[in-house]
Amino acid sequence: MIRLIYVSQARRDLTESDLQAILATSRRTNQALGITGILTYHPHGFMQCLEGEREAVEKIYARILCDSRHTEVKTLTYDTIDKRLFPLWAMAYVGLDDVTSREILRRHRLGGAAVPHYVSPEEVLEIVQEFSENVTRLVELW
Ligand SMILES: Cc1cc2nc3c(=O)[nH]c(=O)nc-3n(C[C@H](O)[C@H](O)[C@H](O)COP(=O)(O)O)c2cc1C
C-alpha cells in the first residue's frame, strides 16, 4: 500500500456546497476503491492524505491533480506502508477552524489554521499522525 500526502491552494470562491460535493464523490469513490484518508480544508488551503493500493491511489490522485477546485498541488510524501492511519474513514474531513486541529498545528509552530506549502514531509507526516490519533474529536460529520 501507499500513503500520499499533498497540500494545495483552494480556489478562492469555493463554497460549502463545493466542499460537500467533493466529500460526497470522495467517499463514494474511495469506498469502492479501498482508499482511506483525511481531507483538511481552510480558505488558505487543502491538505489531504490518501492511503490504499498503489494503483487505486494513483488513479484518484491523477484526477485530483486536474481538479480546478484547487491549484498548486504539491506532493509532500509518497511512502510504502503496511498499516493505514485512517482504516475506518473513506475520507475524514476536518475544517481547520477546529480547535483540536489548531492545537496540533500550534504544537508544530504553525501559527495559522492551514497547513502551509513550506511544511516538510517529516512534519506533515507527524501532523497527519496526530490527526489520526484525534480523529473522532476532529471529524465533522458531513
Ligand atoms: C481537494 C480535493 C480532494 C479530493 N479528494 C478526492 C478523493 O479522495 N477521492 C475522489 O474520488 N475524488 C476526490 N476529489 C475529486 C476528484 O478531483 C474528481 O472530481 C472526482 O474523482 C471525480 O472525477 P471524474 O469527474 O473524473 O469522475 C477531490 C477533489 C479535490 C479538489
The ligand as an SDF file (V2000), in Angstrom:
LIG
                    3D

 31 33  0  0  0  0  0  0  0  0999 V2000
   -9.0880   18.8310   -2.5590 C   0  0  0  0  0  0  0  0  0  0  0  0
   -9.7810   17.7260   -3.3180 C   0  0  0  0  0  0  0  0  0  0  0  0
   -9.7420   16.4350   -2.8140 C   0  0  0  0  0  0  0  0  0  0  0  0
  -10.3780   15.3950   -3.4980 C   0  0  0  0  0  0  0  0  0  0  0  0
  -10.3160   14.1260   -2.9860 N   0  0  0  0  0  0  0  0  0  0  0  0
  -10.8790   13.1040   -3.6650 C   0  0  0  0  0  0  0  0  0  0  0  0
  -10.8240   11.7860   -3.1690 C   0  0  0  0  0  0  0  0  0  0  0  0
  -10.2680   11.4910   -2.1080 O   0  0  0  0  0  0  0  0  0  0  0  0
  -11.4250   10.8050   -3.9120 N   0  0  0  0  0  0  0  0  0  0  0  0
  -12.0640   11.0700   -5.0810 C   0  0  0  0  0  0  0  0  0  0  0  0
  -12.5920   10.1590   -5.7050 O   0  0  0  0  0  0  0  0  0  0  0  0
  -12.1550   12.3160   -5.5550 N   0  0  0  0  0  0  0  0  0  0  0  0
  -11.5790   13.3450   -4.8830 C   0  0  0  0  0  0  0  0  0  0  0  0
  -11.6680   14.6120   -5.3750 N   0  0  0  0  0  0  0  0  0  0  0  0
  -12.4710   14.8360   -6.5930 C   0  0  0  0  0  0  0  0  0  0  0  0
  -11.7090   14.4830   -7.8380 C   0  0  0  0  0  0  0  0  0  0  0  0
  -10.8220   15.5400   -8.1540 O   0  0  0  0  0  0  0  0  0  0  0  0
  -12.7020   14.2780   -9.0140 C   0  0  0  0  0  0  0  0  0  0  0  0
  -13.5320   15.3820   -9.1420 O   0  0  0  0  0  0  0  0  0  0  0  0
  -13.5590   13.0480   -8.7760 C   0  0  0  0  0  0  0  0  0  0  0  0
  -12.7540   11.9410   -8.5080 O   0  0  0  0  0  0  0  0  0  0  0  0
  -14.4620   12.7440   -9.9760 C   0  0  0  0  0  0  0  0  0  0  0  0
  -13.6730   12.5710  -11.0910 O   0  0  0  0  0  0  0  0  0  0  0  0
  -14.3400   12.3730  -12.5370 P   0  0  0  0  0  0  0  0  0  0  0  0
  -15.1470   13.6180  -12.7710 O   0  0  0  0  0  0  0  0  0  0  0  0
  -13.1470   12.2420  -13.4640 O   0  0  0  0  0  0  0  0  0  0  0  0
  -15.1640   11.1450  -12.4240 O   0  0  0  0  0  0  0  0  0  0  0  0
  -11.0460   15.6640   -4.7090 C   0  0  0  0  0  0  0  0  0  0  0  0
  -11.0580   16.9620   -5.2110 C   0  0  0  0  0  0  0  0  0  0  0  0
  -10.4510   17.9980   -4.5190 C   0  0  0  0  0  0  0  0  0  0  0  0
  -10.4880   19.4060   -5.0620 C   0  0  0  0  0  0  0  0  0  0  0  0
  1  2  1  0
  2  3  1  0
  2 30  2  0
  3  4  2  0
  4  5  1  0
  4 28  1  0
  5  6  2  0
  6  7  1  0
  6 13  1  0
  7  8  2  0
  7  9  1  0
  9 10  1  0
 10 11  2  0
 10 12  1  0
 12 13  2  0
 13 14  1  0
 14 15  1  0
 14 28  1  0
 15 16  1  0
 16 17  1  0
 16 18  1  0
 18 19  1  0
 18 20  1  0
 20 21  1  0
 20 22  1  0
 22 23  1  0
 23 24  1  0
 24 25  2  0
 24 26  1  0
 24 27  1  0
 28 29  2  0
 29 30  1  0
 30 31  1  0
M  END
$$$$
